[in-house]
Amino acid sequence: MTILPQPGILDIRLYEGGESRIEGCTNVLKLSSNENPLGTPDVAREAFARAVHDLHRYPVTDHAALRQAIGEVWGLDPARIICGVGSDEIIHLLCQAYAGPKDEVIHTEHGFLMYRISALAAGATPVEVRERDRTTDVDAILAACNRRTRLVFVANPNNPTGTMIGQSELRRLAEGLPPQALLVLDGAYAEYVDGYDAGAALIAERDNVVMTRTFSKIYGLGGLRVGWGYGPRAVIDVLNRVRGPFNLSTAALAAAEAAVRDRAWVTRCRTENARWRDWLARRLAEMGVPSDISTANFILARFADTAEAEACDAHLRSEGIIVRRVAAYKLPHCLRITVGDEASCRRVAHAIGQFKGVR
Ligand SMILES: *Cc1c(COP(=O)(O)O)cnc(C)c1O
């Protein structure tokens, strides 16, 4: 073969989304993609429906109304916000713009798979750094940095572990990076953590930190693909140069704007999630299935070994329940379980209880 893609691209292993079907099963409970059990806010669905009248028009290119809304709600400067096709696109643009051949992109041992994929797509070298007890280890990241380090991705809270590190650790990380490296704080689950600013204060003080956020999780808009980033003006300016001008559809922009203005939705979902997450974690622990303290909308259930995790997964499937196997995240003895509504949490806890022989 003489027609070859850029180096790195053939090393990409395709990302697999959470499964949603089980052959021959109608009452499937999908807890594999960290989707919001409460669905989408009504205001967002209404805004989406209204957009049907404008489908012959091109969308705006500057996303001004959505950036304004995000800025108002989160107390951020709209001029420093960029909107993308999910936060995945922001991650992709960061790699495209800041990392290339011979550059290194750091991600953590159990970090989100998209960091590695986007780094390879840009021709850069992904560098995996170990975690400590399934938690981001700032010292290990700093030790892995060198002259080639261009980007450092940290999801906080992290997926699939659910753990997070505090403000002082984040600050220590940002302060310790080499001058040419940018810290990317992935805040896909930030809204689930009461009082967490997702790195906004750090970004206000420094010029080497960016945050990414999404409408796919607490806002229940995963199917629509909207995310955003916030950072130094110079970085946002760079990303806008490589972003497609019409990357977000009119319908997506309208729905996201309505969703972000629905502050009551976020409070309600955060409260419900915390309640049932903590209930589920406690029930599983009582059955001999521990998990780390999760700050997100899922828990990482730990089993004795890979065989037990696989057997439990098979049992759950036989009961019509889909959770996420996380062997690709180097956690073959774990299952990631999205926190559903009360009925879903009770159903999955009951099934795991059956599996463990607990009554
Ligand atoms: C779900 C998730 C995202 C969101 O991706 P979108 O492209 O916005 O849907 C980003 N980062 C992490 C760690 C996630 O788990």
The ligand as an ORCA input file, in Angstrom:
! r2SCAN-3c Opt
* xyz 0 1
  C     -18.772     12.058     28.663
  C     -17.446     12.712     28.728
  C     -17.168     13.811     27.934
  C     -18.239     14.406     27.077
  O     -18.030     14.251     25.766
  P     -19.025     14.987     24.762
  O     -18.266     14.967     23.500
  O     -19.207     16.379     25.284
  O     -20.294     14.214     24.736
  C     -15.927     14.404     28.019
  N     -15.011     13.951     28.890
  C     -15.268     12.916     29.696
  C     -14.250     12.498     30.677
  C     -16.489     12.256     29.629
  O     -16.740     11.208     30.406
*
